[in-house]
Amino acid sequence: MNRNILIGLLILCSCSPITEDSNLIFASKGEIDLRTYDFQKVVPLSGEWVFDWKNLIPPLPTSSANQTSQNSIKATSKPIKSFLQVGERWKEHFEGIGFGTYQLKILLPETAKQNIYALRFFQTGGAAMSIYVNGQLELELGKVGTSKDSMIPTRSSGIVLLPHPNAETNILVHISNFYHDDGSFWYPPTLGLYKKINTQVFNEAIRDALLTGALIFMAFYHFTVYFFRRHKTIVFYFGLYSLIIALHSISLNGDSLYFLFPDVPYRLAFALSLIFFLAMPSYLLFLYQRFPENFSKPIITFFIISCTSLYIYVLVTPSELGSQATFYGIFLTILALFYSVLCMIHAVYQKKDMAIPLLLIQFFLFLSAINDTLYLYGILNYFMILKYSYLSTALFQSLVLASYFTKSFLKNEILGKELSLLNESLEKTVIVRTKEYKEAKQVAEEANQWKDKFLSLAAHDLRSPLSTVYSALTLITDKDSSEEEKSHILKQVFVILENAMSTVEHLLNLNRFRLDQGQIPIQLTENHFTTLIQTLLDSFTIEFKKKKLKIQLLIPPNAIVYADTSILIEILRNLIANAIKFSHTDGSIQISFDETEEYAEIRIKDDGSGISLDRQKDLFLKPMSSLGTLGEKGFGIGLKLCFELIRLHEGSIQVHSEPGKGSLFVLKFPKENRTVPLA
């Protein structure tokens, strides 16, 4: 493909602006007028310089330099062109390799003598330069010669100090290039105040050092991870990509490379500058490992073979021939980036994980490569951004891989813990099974005891009301009974049956609690305590009359208890039955209500036989059965049941009692939307 056609396509694809900055000043006919420039910024000396092809004009004093230059141009045997744009390649007019002289007259403001200026010259691949200012040699980069054997190339840059320059300053540059096919003065030197130039150089050195250091660190990290996890080839490919970009980055700025290795051969520096040929194959392999369904293996193989073969050609051929592969390497790189963008668009369409961020990174890399290509060939006069794109890409990909491996490590850690727990469980299986076997008999015996007690309780609690109903029905069938007596007896029968039904419900609640091992689902509601307690007390009418007990209620009309209604009734039923059981004849029972900001408090007090201190310790923990004051028998689990049921409400139950002085039971229920610690 013709290079001009490719460059035209790159211009069409690029989103970077290609218009020149209106504030820039350009040299014309070998002269640049900076007399009105304020030097708040560094100015590039772009434009037309006086140029002599294959002629190294000797430096002369300022007064005669221009005249001599013109005479030399006329005297040379090959005066093909007298002016040349900085950055314009020699091969466009002469040959790819050769030597020549660039000259420029700089017109500075009269105040220039009050300041210290500096000229910064950038590396040009395969070239050597000698820079003269007003006829004096100020800087040598490599060694200029008229043949390949007589010159020493370099990729280093340099700075020329201009202390208090005259209003007219002449720059003469001898340049020779027999080691790179794109011979020319690649980048225009920049002129500015020394402080600004120095600051610029320092900032660039810091940025380049951070860039290269970060890339090398990431490469080392991923190679280390791959060493311990050989099956994760995706890590190896990304580490290889980071290393290649790090080596390429250090070669982009010749100052960094020559500062670290002053005697580095040009051949090695040149090879490092083109090592980016290998970046896209490793990066495409990384993407293929990440999205195997979206990338074609044959296409990736094509890029691997093409780029690798091209770089091998660079290594085995002389640098002036190897440099001709630069254009094709750039073309393959941009083509590979374009292919990766298309594949990532497909991955985004399929809603693959992390596809959108990776697509943005690929698109940014693609545009950066186009921008730098246009800059390299002098079409854009901005700056190179690809190396910063490399860093942003590497950092982002590292975050992606870090996230990926973090998830993997967490998953492995969880699986490891689960495996460890499983091993411990297996080791304890025999012990647990043996213990369960030993406990099975005890559980069965307890179940039988519970069944026996439950049946005894049911028989005891139902026998009395059923006997009473039987006797009452016998009296009703008696012909000698009056209608008034029969009516009274029927009313008593209804009361007795209501009590019997409540007793059955009570027994069923006890059985439900036992069967579910205390896991009773509760439905919390607001309960009007006055109404609830009065209904409950009515069910104990016969028991109250039997012992002639007095009931004292100290409850405000608006008292509210936030609890499960059926469970609250069950708790109160047990405590009231307990108070009746241990009360003496003609005794009294007091039920009161109080509240704080956190709790609704219910108190049930009797003046019965009381409870000893020893029994109080286990009163709510173990089933206990004692005879009542009239010899009443109990099941022995009522208070334990109350304790468990009130814990379901995150409430508490307390007892205060002394033998012979009665007992006081205090119930605390949390108010609505108030969570308290488990009692």
Protein Blocks (a to p, Z undefined) as FASTA:
>chain_A
ZZklmmmmmmmmpmbdfbdcfkbccdeehiacfklpgolaccddedjddddehiacdddd
fklmmmmmmmmmmmpmblfbfbdcehiafklmmcfbdcddddddddddfklmmpccdddd
dddehiacdddeehiafbdehjadfbfklpccdfbdcddddehiafbdcdddddddfkbf
kgcjfbacddddfklmmmmmmmmmmmmmmmmmmmmmmmmmmmmmmmmmmmlmmlmmmmmm
mmmmmmmmmmmpmmlmmmmmmmlcfklmmmmmmmmmmmmmmmmmmmmmmmmmlpcfklmm
mmmmmmmmmmmmmmmpcfklmmmmmmmmmmmmmmmmmmmmmmmmmmmmnopghklmmmmm
mmmmmmmmmmmmmmmnomaccbdfklmmmmmmmmmmmmmmmmmmmmmmmmmmmmmmmmmm
mmmmmmmmmmmmmmmmmmmmmmmmmmmmmmmmmmmmmmmmmmmmmmmmmmmmmmmmpmkb
cfklmmmmmmmmmmmmmmmmmmmmmmmmmmmmmmnnopacdddddddfklmmmmmmmmmm
mmmmmnopacdddddfklccdddfklmmmmmmmmmmmmmmmpcehiacdddddddfkbcc
dddddfbebpafklmmmmmmpccddddfkopacehlmmmmmmmmmmmnopacdddddehi
apadddddddehiacddZZ
